[in-house]
């Protein structure tokens, strides 16, 4: 969350990234249910934005694991990728009650996103 706030990365930008990934617009499928996606920042767009690492089964759960600015580093290491893949397996196994508990205890933070129902 501190990294997200430091980079002025909004929930709306993250929700838009998920919507794009749902449509198949993925920058890199890193294997093991781990994806990399470019996300634009205000006034900088995607090229000057950040990269996020996401765990997903591309169905209904999208878990943001890590983020970095392109000017800070080129990519994640092989060792980091293995760790993210292991995390993805564990996180994507959680049932709804476990996710709700993690949210209520502050271990997870939900990205607020608008749905069609919110607009009607």
N, CA, C and O of each residue as an XYZ file, in Angstrom:
480
protein
N       0.816     -1.199      0.000
C       0.000      0.000      0.000
C       0.861      1.264      0.000
O       0.543      2.241     -0.677
N       1.964      1.233      0.773
C       2.837      2.420      0.792
C       3.395      2.675     -0.608
O       3.438      3.818     -1.065
N       3.822      1.608     -1.287
C       4.360      1.758     -2.638
C       3.295      2.316     -3.570
O       3.575      3.206     -4.373
N       2.077      1.799     -3.468
C       0.962      2.261     -4.300
C       0.716      3.748     -4.077
O       0.580      4.511     -5.033
N       0.661      4.155     -2.822
C       0.414      5.556     -2.503
C       1.579      6.447     -2.922
O       1.367      7.544     -3.439
N       2.809      5.981     -2.700
C       3.996      6.753     -3.076
C       4.003      7.065     -4.576
O       4.426      8.142     -4.997
N       3.531      6.112     -5.365
C       3.522      6.281     -6.819
C       2.216      6.871     -7.348
O       2.004      6.938     -8.559
N       1.335      7.301     -6.428
C       0.040      7.874     -6.819
C      -0.732      6.929     -7.743
O      -1.372      7.358     -8.703
N      -0.655      5.652     -7.433
C      -1.340      4.626     -8.214
C      -2.738      4.444     -7.633
O      -2.892      4.005     -6.493
N      -3.738      4.778     -8.411
C      -5.114      4.747     -7.911
C      -5.731      3.356     -8.042
O      -5.285      2.523     -8.831
N      -6.775      3.135     -7.239
C      -7.549      1.904     -7.376
C      -8.141      1.821     -8.783
O      -8.236      0.739     -9.363
N      -8.535      2.964     -9.320
C      -9.111      3.005    -10.668
C      -8.089      2.497    -11.698
O      -8.457      1.754    -12.607
N      -6.827      2.881    -11.569
C      -5.793      2.427    -12.501
C      -5.573      0.921    -12.376
O      -5.378      0.232    -13.378
N      -5.606      0.411    -11.140
C      -5.437     -1.030    -10.943
C      -6.644     -1.794    -11.465
O      -6.491     -2.859    -12.063
N      -7.842     -1.264    -11.245
C      -9.052     -1.904    -11.756
C      -9.041     -1.915    -13.287
O      -9.464     -2.888    -13.911
N      -8.556     -0.830    -13.879
C      -8.456     -0.768    -15.341
C      -7.455     -1.809    -15.839
O      -7.683     -2.438    -16.872
N      -6.360     -1.993    -15.125
C      -5.367     -3.007    -15.496
C      -5.986     -4.400    -15.468
O      -5.731     -5.211    -16.359
N      -6.792     -4.681    -14.457
C      -7.469     -5.982    -14.379
C      -8.431     -6.142    -15.549
O      -8.471     -7.199    -16.178
N      -9.202     -5.106    -15.843
C     -10.145     -5.166    -16.967
C      -9.407     -5.455    -18.276
O      -9.881     -6.237    -19.099
N      -8.253     -4.825    -18.464
C      -7.461     -5.071    -19.672
C      -6.954     -6.509    -19.702
O      -6.980     -7.157    -20.748
N      -6.492     -7.007    -18.555
C      -5.997     -8.385    -18.510
C      -7.119     -9.383    -18.762
O      -6.899    -10.418    -19.390
N      -8.317     -9.080    -18.277
C      -9.471     -9.945    -18.539
C      -9.755    -10.039    -20.037
O     -10.283    -11.043    -20.514
N      -9.403     -8.990    -20.769
C      -9.590     -8.956    -22.219
C      -8.389     -9.543    -22.966
O      -8.353     -9.528    -24.196
N      -7.416    -10.055    -22.224
C      -6.247    -10.668    -22.843
C      -5.079     -9.735    -23.075
O      -4.081    -10.132    -23.675
N      -5.187     -8.497    -22.608
C      -4.109     -7.518    -22.800
C      -3.106     -7.643    -21.656
O      -3.124     -6.868    -20.700
N      -2.242     -8.630    -21.779
C      -1.255     -8.963    -20.760
C       0.122     -8.684    -21.343
O       0.407     -9.070    -22.477
N       0.966     -8.026    -20.586
C       2.304     -7.725    -21.088
C       3.208     -8.946    -21.062
O       4.017     -9.137    -21.969
N       3.078     -9.779    -20.024
C       3.889    -11.000    -19.964
C       3.225    -12.021    -19.053
O       2.876    -11.721    -17.911
N       3.054    -13.234    -19.577
C       2.618    -14.355    -18.755
C       3.893    -15.022    -18.276
O       4.613    -15.629    -19.068
N       4.178    -14.914    -16.987
C       5.433    -15.397    -16.428
C       5.355    -16.857    -15.982
O       6.328    -17.408    -15.467
N       4.189    -17.479    -16.185
C       3.997    -18.877    -15.806
C       3.588    -19.009    -14.351
O       3.804    -18.103    -13.546
N       2.995    -20.146    -14.025
C       2.609    -20.403    -12.642
C       1.569    -19.441    -12.115
O       1.599    -19.084    -10.938
N       0.638    -19.007    -12.973
C      -0.440    -18.071    -12.598
C       0.087    -16.692    -12.231
O      -0.544    -15.981    -11.449
N       1.222    -16.304    -12.776
C       1.815    -14.991    -12.491
C       1.930    -14.213    -13.799
O       2.448    -14.712    -14.799
N       1.434    -12.979    -13.763
C       1.462    -12.099    -14.929
C       2.192    -10.808    -14.591
O       2.310    -10.423    -13.428
N       2.681    -10.147    -15.644
C       3.254     -8.804    -15.492
C       2.442     -7.867    -16.365
O       2.116     -8.193    -17.507
N       2.114     -6.691    -15.817
C       1.304     -5.723    -16.534
C       1.846     -4.322    -16.320
O       2.212     -3.952    -15.204
N       1.897     -3.546    -17.391
C       2.248     -2.131    -17.276
C       1.007     -1.345    -16.887
O      -0.083     -1.582    -17.408
N       1.184     -0.412    -15.972
C       0.082      0.428    -15.518
C       0.536      1.880    -15.602
O       1.597      2.247    -15.098
N      -0.283      2.691    -16.245
C       0.048      4.099    -16.403
C      -0.128      4.884    -15.116
O      -0.961      4.559    -14.271
N       0.677      5.920    -14.994
C       0.574      6.844    -13.862
C       0.057      8.184    -14.369
O       0.220      8.503    -15.546
N      -0.557      8.965    -13.503
C      -1.069     10.267    -13.926
C       0.020     11.127    -14.572
O       1.069     11.370    -13.975
N      -0.241     11.576    -15.784
C       0.685     12.446    -16.488
C       1.881     11.745    -17.105
O       2.704     12.394    -17.750
N       2.001     10.423    -16.921
C       3.166      9.709    -17.445
C       2.796      8.564    -18.381
O       3.650      8.092    -19.132
N       1.556      8.109    -18.356
C       1.139      7.021    -19.227
C       1.798      5.706    -18.840
O       2.460      5.601    -17.808
N       1.600      4.699    -19.700
C       2.139      3.367    -19.403
C       3.646      3.276    -19.585
O       4.324      2.605    -18.807
N       4.178      3.947    -20.608
C       5.628      3.851    -20.855
C       6.431      4.411    -19.697
O       7.516      3.916    -19.394
N       5.909      5.433    -19.053
C       6.595      6.026    -17.913
C       5.985      5.597    -16.593
O       6.263      6.187    -15.549
N       5.164      4.584    -16.643
C       4.445      4.145    -15.454
C       5.166      3.077    -14.674
O       6.394      3.052    -14.593
N       4.372      2.197    -14.102
C       4.898      1.148    -13.246
C       4.570     -0.221    -13.843
O       3.749     -0.353    -14.751
N       5.240     -1.225    -13.301
C       4.966     -2.614    -13.659
C       4.431     -3.287    -12.407
O       4.948     -3.081    -11.309
N       3.396     -4.090    -12.577
C       2.861     -4.832    -11.445
C       2.925     -6.323    -11.743
O       2.770     -6.758    -12.884
N       3.156     -7.087    -10.691
C       3.161     -8.540    -10.771
C       1.860     -9.000    -10.109
O       1.548     -8.611     -8.984
N       1.108     -9.834    -10.832
C      -0.231    -10.219    -10.409
C      -0.355    -11.738    -10.400
O       0.112    -12.415    -11.317
N      -0.987    -12.265     -9.359
C      -1.334    -13.690     -9.310
C      -2.793    -13.813     -9.726
O      -3.646    -13.079     -9.226
N      -3.084    -14.732    -10.633
C      -4.465    -14.896    -11.080
C      -4.661    -16.218    -11.794
O      -3.728    -16.802    -12.346
N      -5.909    -16.673    -11.764
C      -6.318    -17.811    -12.592
C      -7.092    -17.284    -13.792
O      -7.688    -18.052    -14.547
N      -7.077    -15.961    -13.959
C      -7.746    -15.251    -15.051
C      -9.258    -15.475    -15.029
O      -9.909    -15.473    -16.073
N      -9.804    -15.666    -13.837
C     -11.243    -15.880    -13.714
C     -11.850    -14.791    -12.836
O     -12.449    -13.842    -13.342
N     -11.694    -14.930    -11.518
C     -12.357    -13.985    -10.635
C     -11.473    -13.418     -9.542
O     -11.910    -12.544     -8.794
N     -10.266    -13.881     -9.432
C      -9.382    -13.371     -8.375
C      -8.089    -12.870     -9.008
O      -7.403    -13.591     -9.733
N      -7.783    -11.615     -8.709
C      -6.578    -10.965     -9.213
C      -5.859    -10.380     -8.001
O      -6.372     -9.466     -7.355
N      -4.682    -10.898     -7.693
C      -3.962    -10.490     -6.493
C      -2.686     -9.757     -6.910
O      -1.807    -10.337     -7.548
N      -2.595     -8.482     -6.544
C      -1.399     -7.709     -6.841
C      -0.339     -8.077     -5.818
O      -0.525     -7.883     -4.617
N       0.785     -8.614     -6.308
C       1.845     -9.098     -5.437
C       2.969     -8.095     -5.240
O       3.524     -7.980     -4.148
N       3.304     -7.365     -6.306
C       4.507     -6.539     -6.269
C       4.416     -5.489     -7.366
O       3.760     -5.699     -8.386
N       5.068     -4.380     -7.154
C       5.118     -3.346     -8.169
C       6.473     -2.664     -8.176
O       7.157     -2.594     -7.154
N       6.850     -2.161     -9.349
C       8.112     -1.435     -9.453
C       8.053     -0.462    -10.618
O       7.327     -0.668    -11.591
N       8.832      0.600    -10.494
C       8.950      1.549    -11.596
C      10.010      1.047    -12.560
O      11.030      0.494    -12.148
N       9.760      1.243    -13.838
C      10.704      0.786    -14.846
C      12.059      1.468    -14.684
O      13.093      0.860    -14.965
N      12.067      2.712    -14.238
C      13.345      3.408    -14.081
C      14.114      2.934    -12.843
O      15.288      3.264    -12.677
N      13.443      2.149    -11.964
C      14.124      1.612    -10.785
C      14.803      0.279    -11.079
O      15.865     -0.024    -10.537
N      14.176     -0.510    -11.945
C      14.732     -1.819    -12.285
C      14.106     -2.293    -13.581
O      12.998     -1.885    -13.930
N      14.814     -3.154    -14.293
C      14.316     -3.642    -15.574
C      13.253     -4.721    -15.412
O      12.263     -4.740    -16.144
N      13.458     -5.608    -14.463
C      12.552     -6.730    -14.322
C      12.765     -7.377    -12.960
O      13.593     -6.929    -12.167
N      12.006     -8.437    -12.701
C      12.217     -9.212    -11.484
C      13.226    -10.314    -11.782
O      13.406    -10.711    -12.933
N      13.874    -10.799    -10.747
C      14.862    -11.865    -10.916
C      14.176    -13.226    -11.007
O      12.995    -13.362    -10.689
N      14.922    -14.212    -11.440
C      14.410    -15.583    -11.515
C      14.010    -16.071    -10.121
O      12.991    -16.741     -9.959
N      14.814    -15.732     -9.128
C      14.523    -16.118     -7.741
C      13.215    -15.478     -7.268
O      12.392    -16.137     -6.633
N      13.028    -14.200     -7.576
C      11.792    -13.516     -7.210
C      10.592    -14.143     -7.913
O       9.538    -14.326     -7.304
N      10.752    -14.470     -9.186
C       9.662    -15.106     -9.930
C       9.231    -16.406     -9.262
O       8.036    -16.663     -9.119
N      10.181    -17.216     -8.859
C       9.856    -18.486     -8.182
C       9.058    -18.220     -6.903
O       8.094    -18.926     -6.610
N       9.461    -17.207     -6.152
C       8.746    -16.858     -4.918
C       7.324    -16.406     -5.240
O       6.373    -16.816     -4.574
N       7.178    -15.560     -6.264
C       5.848    -15.087     -6.651
C       4.971    -16.254     -7.127
O       3.775    -16.282     -6.839
N       5.551    -17.204     -7.845
C       4.786    -18.364     -8.298
C       4.317    -19.208     -7.115
O       3.191    -19.707     -7.116
N       5.171    -19.367     -6.111
C       4.778    -20.105     -4.906
C       3.673    -19.359     -4.156
O       2.718    -19.969     -3.674
N       3.811    -18.042     -4.063
C       2.777    -17.234     -3.416
C       1.457    -17.360     -4.162
O       0.399    -17.471     -3.543
N       1.516    -17.345     -5.494
C       0.303    -17.435     -6.311
C      -0.449    -18.725     -6.021
O      -1.671    -18.714     -5.872
N       0.271    -19.829     -5.941
C      -0.368    -21.115     -5.650
C      -1.130    -21.028     -4.330
O      -2.297    -21.414     -4.252
N      -0.468    -20.520     -3.301
C      -1.094    -20.434     -1.977
C      -2.272    -19.460     -1.963
O      -3.336    -19.779     -1.432
N      -2.088    -18.287     -2.540
C      -3.139    -17.271     -2.508
C      -4.361    -17.668     -3.316
O      -5.490    -17.380     -2.918
N      -4.149    -18.321     -4.438
C      -5.272    -18.675     -5.304
C      -6.045    -19.886     -4.796
O      -7.130    -20.185     -5.295
N      -5.492    -20.585     -3.801
C      -6.196    -21.705     -3.153
C      -7.168    -21.230     -2.085
O      -8.061    -21.976     -1.683
N      -7.005    -19.993     -1.620
C      -7.843    -19.498     -0.529
C      -9.311    -19.469     -0.939
O      -9.648    -19.083     -2.059
N     -10.180    -19.883     -0.015
C     -11.608    -19.794     -0.299
C     -12.115    -18.406      0.095
O     -11.371    -17.608      0.666
N     -13.371    -18.125     -0.210
C     -13.926    -16.797      0.035
C     -13.877    -16.410      1.516
O     -13.619    -15.253      1.846
N     -14.123    -17.370      2.403
C     -14.091    -17.066      3.827
C     -12.677    -16.695      4.268
O     -12.503    -15.788      5.082
N     -11.681    -17.376      3.750
C     -10.296    -17.058      4.100
C      -9.904    -15.678      3.579
O      -9.200    -14.931      4.259
N     -10.354    -15.344      2.388
C     -10.078    -14.021      1.829
C     -10.769    -12.953      2.666
O     -10.167    -11.927      2.980
N     -12.032    -13.187      3.030
C     -12.760    -12.223      3.854
C     -12.055    -12.008      5.196
O     -11.966    -10.877      5.675
N     -11.556    -13.084      5.801
C     -10.832    -12.977      7.065
C      -9.556    -12.158      6.889
O      -9.256    -11.286      7.704
N      -8.803    -12.440      5.820
C      -7.570    -11.685      5.562
C      -7.876    -10.205      5.330
O      -7.116     -9.340      5.765
N      -8.975     -9.912      4.654
C      -9.379     -8.521      4.454
C      -9.744     -7.866      5.786
O      -9.331     -6.740      6.061
N     -10.514     -8.568      6.605
C     -10.959     -7.980      7.876
C      -9.797     -7.773      8.843
O      -9.842     -6.873      9.682
N      -8.751     -8.602      8.733
C      -7.593     -8.467      9.613
C      -6.520     -7.543      9.039
O      -5.469     -7.348      9.650
N      -6.789     -6.977      7.863
C      -5.850     -6.041      7.263
C      -4.667     -6.685      6.563
O      -3.723     -5.994      6.181
N      -4.706     -8.005      6.389
C      -3.620     -8.682      5.670
C      -3.733     -8.453      4.162
O      -2.725     -8.415      3.456
N      -4.946     -8.305      3.683
C      -5.221     -7.979      2.283
C      -5.917     -6.630      2.264
O      -6.562     -6.230      3.233
N      -5.774     -5.942      1.148
C      -6.508     -4.703      0.911
C      -7.207     -4.869     -0.426
O      -6.584     -5.209     -1.431
N      -8.510     -4.626     -0.424
C      -9.274     -4.781     -1.655
C      -9.177     -3.522     -2.494
O      -9.278     -2.407     -1.982
N      -8.979     -3.716     -3.792
C      -8.976     -2.593     -4.722
C     -10.433     -2.235     -4.979
O     -11.218     -3.069     -5.430
N     -10.780     -1.007     -4.694
C     -12.150     -0.545     -4.921
C     -12.324     -0.317     -6.408
O     -11.546      0.396     -7.043
N     -13.359     -0.937     -6.948
C     -13.613     -0.778     -8.377
C     -15.106     -0.607     -8.602
O     -15.932     -1.089     -7.827
N     -15.425      0.085     -9.672
C     -16.815      0.307    -10.006
C     -17.294     -0.797    -10.920
O     -16.559     -1.280    -11.781
N     -18.535     -1.186    -10.720
C     -19.166     -2.174    -11.595
C     -20.355     -1.512    -12.273
O     -20.722     -0.383    -11.948
N     -20.944     -2.221    -13.208
C     -22.133     -1.674    -13.883
C     -23.226     -1.370    -12.867
O     -23.949     -0.383    -13.003
N     -23.346     -2.223    -11.841
C     -24.383     -1.999    -10.839
C     -24.170     -0.671    -10.121
O     -25.139     -0.014     -9.742
N     -22.912     -0.267     -9.929
C     -22.618      0.993     -9.247
C     -23.054      2.201    -10.079
O     -23.335      3.267     -9.531
N     -23.110      2.033    -11.396
C     -23.457      3.141    -12.285
C     -24.956      3.257    -12.478
O     -25.435      4.310    -12.899
N     -25.707      2.215    -12.184
C     -27.157      2.218    -12.460
C     -27.942      2.683    -11.272
O     -29.170      2.746    -11.331
